Amino acid sequence: MKKILLLVVALVSVMASAQVLEVASVEKLNIPQNADSKIVGIAPDGTYVLISSQTNKGLQRFDLVSENVTKLTDAEGAGFGVEISADSKNVTYREVTYAADHSRMATLVNQDMATAQKTTLVKSTRDMQRARSRQAVSPVVFIQNGELMITVGTMSKVLSPNGQGRSYLWPSLSPDGTKVLYHLAGNGTWVCNVDGTNAKRIGSFRAPKWYNNNVVVGMNDLDNGHVVTSSEIVVYTLDGKNQVLTNNAIMAMYPYVSADGKKIVCSTPNGEAYLINLK
């Protein structure tokens, strides 16, 4: 009986760590050498990545084939919540300024990648999240005062499936729009239905991103209370499988996934960037 139990435990362990994605290669990107740099997005078609500073100041486009670098803006806040259109032809970002009374204002700008033409989508406002939600045609999930919120049409409400008064982070809607992915500070990464029901913990990793409707990519990072001591890019499925994509030689953090599922990009604390090519 004891041998049977040990065999069951061994099989469960193998299933939990089974290969989810097949890695073809991991390569260092030749982005401009700057210890303050980080990756903040990858084009859905996998042709370029966006680079900002650790404080989200400025935005640059790095072409993954030619390795050419194009400056989009020097504005404060441009790297926070930047979005790339589904066809990869447009980038939407915010430009933060400060009013005479020192209040923080933000303008939403769209830039055409082919022509470099800029269009103001939302004029300077103190409440960028509400302004962006009004523009959306599908549900939008976001964080407000630590709570997980959802906007459908013109109506916003608190979702917070694990209860209010917690600290929710990194929310996103699944590609099919039926589930919400989020991280609960000190309690791991979770997924729930779009109405907040059936909340399920899927792992202790952070900075989660959808790979597809059943697979999530994130980082498993450790620190000593002052600095990050190790970090790896990990993959989890909603049904319990998991996989490590990078090794200890790279302190890989904050992954971004191309829509075609062929590329994952990530940064290191010292400004390096890496591309994980998937088969």
C-alpha positions as CSV (number, residue, x, y, z in Angstrom):
1,M,0.0,0.0,0.0
2,K,2.8,2.4,0.9
3,K,4.5,1.7,-2.5
4,I,1.2,2.5,-4.3
5,L,0.9,5.8,-2.4
6,L,4.5,6.8,-3.3
7,L,3.8,6.0,-6.9
8,V,0.7,8.1,-7.0
9,V,2.7,11.0,-5.4
10,A,5.4,10.6,-8.0
11,L,2.9,10.6,-10.9
12,V,1.2,13.7,-9.5
13,S,4.6,15.5,-9.3
14,V,5.4,14.6,-12.9
15,M,2.0,15.8,-14.1
16,A,2.3,19.1,-12.2
17,S,5.7,19.9,-13.8
18,A,4.9,18.5,-17.3
19,Q,6.0,20.5,-20.3
20,V,3.3,23.1,-21.3
21,L,5.2,25.1,-23.9
22,E,8.2,24.0,-26.1
23,V,11.1,26.4,-26.0
24,A,13.1,26.7,-29.2
25,S,15.6,29.2,-27.9
26,V,16.3,32.0,-25.4
27,E,18.3,35.0,-26.8
28,K,19.5,38.3,-25.4
29,L,18.1,41.3,-27.3
30,N,20.5,43.9,-28.5
31,I,18.5,46.8,-27.0
32,P,20.3,50.1,-26.2
33,Q,22.6,49.6,-23.2
34,N,20.8,51.3,-20.3
35,A,20.5,49.9,-16.8
36,D,17.3,51.9,-16.4
37,S,15.5,50.2,-19.3
38,K,12.7,47.6,-19.2
39,I,10.4,46.0,-21.7
40,V,6.8,47.2,-21.5
41,G,5.2,45.4,-24.4
42,I,5.5,43.2,-27.5
43,A,3.6,43.7,-30.8
44,P,0.9,41.1,-31.3
45,D,2.6,40.0,-34.6
46,G,5.9,39.7,-32.7
47,T,7.8,42.1,-34.9
48,Y,8.8,44.7,-32.3
49,V,9.0,45.4,-28.6
50,L,8.5,48.6,-26.6
51,I,11.0,49.9,-24.1
52,S,10.6,52.4,-21.3
53,S,12.5,53.4,-18.1
54,Q,12.1,51.8,-14.7
55,T,9.9,54.7,-13.8
56,N,7.9,54.5,-17.1
57,K,9.4,57.7,-18.6
58,G,9.6,57.7,-22.3
59,L,8.9,55.1,-24.9
60,Q,11.0,53.5,-27.7
61,R,10.3,50.9,-30.4
62,F,12.9,48.2,-30.9
63,D,12.5,46.2,-34.2
64,L,13.2,42.6,-33.6
65,V,14.5,42.0,-37.1
66,S,16.5,45.1,-38.0
67,E,17.3,46.0,-34.4
68,N,16.5,49.6,-35.2
69,V,15.4,51.9,-32.4
70,T,12.7,54.6,-32.8
71,K,11.8,57.1,-30.1
72,L,8.1,57.5,-29.7
73,T,8.1,60.0,-26.8
74,D,10.0,61.3,-23.8
75,A,6.9,61.9,-21.8
76,E,6.5,60.8,-18.2
77,G,4.2,57.8,-17.7
78,A,4.4,56.6,-21.3
79,G,5.5,53.1,-20.3
80,F,2.6,52.5,-17.9
81,G,-0.3,50.6,-19.3
82,V,0.9,51.1,-22.9
83,E,-1.3,49.3,-25.5
84,I,-0.5,48.0,-29.0
85,S,-3.4,47.5,-31.5
86,A,-4.3,44.0,-32.6
87,D,-2.8,44.6,-36.0
88,S,0.5,46.0,-34.4
89,K,0.1,49.2,-36.5
90,N,-0.7,51.6,-33.6
91,V,0.6,52.3,-30.1
92,T,-1.5,54.0,-27.4
93,Y,0.2,55.6,-24.4
94,R,-0.3,58.3,-21.9
95,E,1.7,61.5,-21.4
96,V,1.8,62.7,-17.8
97,T,2.1,66.4,-16.9
98,Y,1.5,68.4,-13.7
99,A,-1.0,71.4,-13.4
100,A,-0.2,74.6,-11.7
101,D,-1.7,73.2,-8.5
102,H,0.7,70.2,-8.8
103,S,-2.2,67.8,-9.6
104,R,-1.2,64.9,-11.9
105,M,-2.8,65.1,-15.4
106,A,-2.6,62.6,-18.2
107,T,-3.3,62.8,-22.0
108,L,-3.9,59.7,-24.0
109,V,-2.1,59.6,-27.3
110,N,-2.2,57.2,-30.3
111,Q,0.8,56.9,-32.6
112,D,0.8,55.3,-36.0
113,M,3.9,53.1,-36.3
114,A,4.2,53.6,-40.1
115,T,3.7,57.4,-40.3
116,A,4.7,58.4,-36.8
117,Q,1.5,60.6,-36.8
118,K,0.2,61.3,-33.3
119,T,-3.5,61.7,-32.4
120,T,-4.9,62.8,-29.1
121,L,-7.6,60.3,-28.0
122,V,-8.3,61.8,-24.5
123,K,-7.4,65.3,-23.6
124,S,-5.6,66.1,-20.3
125,T,-7.6,64.6,-17.4
126,R,-7.1,63.6,-13.8
127,D,-9.1,60.3,-14.2
128,M,-7.5,58.5,-17.1
129,Q,-9.0,55.1,-16.1
130,R,-12.5,56.4,-16.3
131,A,-11.9,58.1,-19.6
132,R,-10.4,55.0,-21.1
133,S,-13.2,52.8,-19.8
134,R,-15.8,55.0,-21.5
135,Q,-14.0,54.4,-24.9
136,A,-14.0,50.6,-24.5
137,V,-16.5,48.4,-26.3
138,S,-15.8,45.3,-24.2
139,P,-15.4,44.8,-20.4
140,V,-12.4,46.5,-18.8
141,V,-10.8,45.3,-15.6
142,F,-8.5,47.7,-13.6
143,I,-7.3,48.5,-10.1
144,Q,-8.7,51.4,-8.1
145,N,-7.6,52.1,-4.5
146,G,-6.4,48.5,-4.3
147,E,-9.7,47.0,-5.4
148,L,-10.3,44.9,-8.5
149,M,-12.8,46.8,-10.7
150,I,-14.7,46.0,-13.9
151,T,-16.4,48.4,-16.3
152,V,-19.1,47.1,-18.7
153,G,-20.4,49.7,-21.0
154,T,-20.8,52.9,-18.9
155,M,-21.2,51.0,-15.5
156,S,-18.2,50.4,-13.2
157,K,-18.4,48.2,-10.1
158,V,-16.1,46.5,-7.6
159,L,-15.3,42.9,-8.5
160,S,-12.7,42.0,-5.8
161,P,-13.6,38.2,-5.7
162,N,-11.5,37.6,-2.6
163,G,-13.1,40.4,-0.6
164,Q,-12.6,44.1,-0.4
165,G,-9.8,45.7,1.6
166,R,-7.2,43.4,0.0
167,S,-4.4,44.5,-2.5
168,Y,-5.2,43.4,-6.1
169,L,-2.6,43.7,-8.9
170,W,-2.1,43.0,-12.6
171,P,-5.7,42.3,-13.7
172,S,-6.5,41.2,-17.3
173,L,-9.3,39.7,-19.2
174,S,-8.9,36.3,-20.9
175,P,-8.7,36.4,-24.8
176,D,-12.3,35.0,-24.9
177,G,-13.5,37.5,-22.4
178,T,-14.9,35.0,-19.9
179,K,-12.3,35.1,-17.1
180,V,-10.3,37.6,-15.1
181,L,-6.7,37.0,-14.2
182,Y,-5.3,38.9,-11.2
183,H,-2.7,38.8,-8.4
184,L,-3.6,39.1,-4.7
185,A,-0.7,40.6,-2.8
186,G,0.8,38.0,-0.4
187,N,-1.5,35.3,-1.7
188,G,-0.6,34.4,-5.3
189,T,-2.2,34.6,-8.7
190,W,-5.9,33.9,-9.1
191,V,-8.5,33.5,-11.9
192,C,-12.3,34.0,-11.7
193,N,-15.2,34.3,-13.9
194,V,-15.9,37.7,-15.4
195,D,-18.8,38.1,-12.9
196,G,-16.4,37.5,-10.0
197,T,-17.6,33.9,-9.2
198,N,-15.5,30.7,-9.0
199,A,-12.3,32.4,-7.8
200,K,-9.4,29.8,-8.1
201,R,-5.8,30.2,-7.0
202,I,-3.4,28.9,-9.7
203,G,0.1,29.7,-8.2
204,S,2.3,31.9,-6.2
205,F,3.9,33.6,-9.1
206,R,3.5,37.3,-10.0
207,A,3.0,39.7,-12.9
208,P,0.7,37.2,-14.7
209,K,-0.2,37.5,-18.4
210,W,-2.6,35.4,-20.5
211,Y,-0.9,33.1,-23.0
212,N,-4.2,31.7,-24.2
213,N,-7.5,30.9,-22.5
214,N,-6.0,28.1,-20.4
215,V,-2.3,29.0,-20.0
216,V,-0.8,31.9,-18.0
217,V,2.8,33.2,-18.0
218,G,4.3,35.0,-15.1
219,M,7.5,35.4,-13.0
220,N,8.6,33.6,-9.9
221,D,10.8,36.2,-8.1
222,L,12.5,36.1,-4.7
223,D,14.1,39.0,-2.8
224,N,16.0,39.5,0.5
225,G,13.8,42.4,1.5
226,H,15.9,44.9,-0.4
227,V,16.8,43.6,-3.8
228,V,15.6,40.8,-6.1
229,T,17.9,37.8,-5.6
230,S,16.4,35.5,-8.3
231,S,13.6,35.4,-10.8
232,E,12.4,33.0,-13.5
233,I,9.7,33.0,-16.1
234,V,7.1,30.4,-15.4
235,V,4.0,28.9,-17.1
236,Y,0.9,27.7,-15.3
237,T,-2.3,26.1,-16.7
238,L,-5.7,26.6,-15.2
239,D,-5.8,22.8,-14.6
240,G,-2.6,22.6,-12.5
241,K,0.4,22.0,-14.8
242,N,3.4,24.2,-14.6
243,Q,6.8,24.8,-16.2
244,V,9.9,26.9,-15.8
245,L,11.0,28.6,-19.1
246,T,14.3,30.3,-18.0
247,N,17.2,29.2,-15.8
248,N,19.1,30.8,-13.0
249,A,21.6,32.4,-15.3
250,I,19.0,35.0,-16.3
251,M,17.1,37.0,-13.7
252,A,14.1,37.2,-15.9
253,M,11.1,39.4,-14.9
254,Y,7.8,40.8,-16.2
255,P,7.0,38.7,-19.3
256,Y,5.0,39.9,-22.3
257,V,3.5,37.5,-24.8
258,S,3.0,38.0,-28.5
259,A,-0.6,37.3,-29.7
260,D,0.7,34.6,-32.1
261,G,2.1,32.6,-29.2
262,K,5.5,32.4,-30.7
263,K,7.4,34.9,-28.5
264,I,7.8,35.9,-24.9
265,V,9.9,38.9,-23.9
266,C,11.2,39.8,-20.5
267,S,13.6,42.2,-18.7
268,T,16.2,41.9,-16.0
269,P,16.8,44.4,-13.1
270,N,20.0,45.6,-14.8
271,G,18.3,46.7,-18.0
272,E,18.9,43.6,-20.2
273,A,16.1,42.1,-22.3
274,Y,15.6,38.5,-23.4
275,L,13.4,36.9,-26.1
276,I,12.0,33.4,-25.6
277,N,11.2,31.8,-28.9
278,L,8.5,29.0,-28.7
279,K,7.9,26.2,-31.2
